[in-house]
Amino acid sequence: MSSPSFWRDLPVHKTLLLEKLEQVQSVCDSMILDYISLEQTNDFSYRILLPRNKENNKLAKKLGLSLQLEFTSQLRKRKLKTKMKEIRYIHDTKHFGWIITKGD
């Protein structure tokens, strides 16, 4: 169950591509709106695709940390529960995958 193809094919509410730091705010805004609208049903699930590069993956790490910080800070600001589950995996040759769902 931990193979990349399992996670790649797992159905999620939305999949977003995050390639630049300038996109972090808009991706976070989209996630927050969906989190609020899906809060009662516990159907919140996102797949974030981050750039993967054989020589250097610092950008993916920076993007992931920036999004995580912005998302959790926006949830706390709105006094929403922040318990999340996440899976990180290699999506394909050009992307890392990051699945984020609402935890129990």
Secondary structure by P-SEA (a helix, b strand, c coil): cccaaaaaaccccbbbbbccccaaaaaaaaaaaaaaaacccccbbbbbbbbbbcccaaaaaaaaaaaaaaaaaaaaaaccccccccccccccccbbbbbbbbcc
